Amino acid sequence: MSNRAPANLPASDIEDEGHERRSYVIGLVLALVLTTGAFAVVWFDLFSGAAALAALGLLAVVQAVVHLRYFLHIDLQRSHRDDLLLILFTVLILLIMVSGTIWILYDQHMRMMP
């Protein structure tokens, strides 16, 4: 198999394809490193208690940013800001729903205590 591009593609399309492939590979490597880091924190008991939860939370946030940047191609350029705002709004709504549910369940639990 030849690694040459078809003759009818312009050079800019070939460069864009190479840039996109490189972006996916970088994202894959970062995602694997972050996932391995999260498993290492738990498997090897690198931290305990709240420090472990904080480390796992930080790794999760960084991994979400990696997925947004390298796989969904959402960055801070003006053309992608609408997509980013939509995702941030969705995250806000989910946080409100989850925190409200936890608050209500905790309140109900406290009311059931003798």
Order of alpha helices (4+ residues) and beta strands (2+ residues): alpha-alpha-alpha
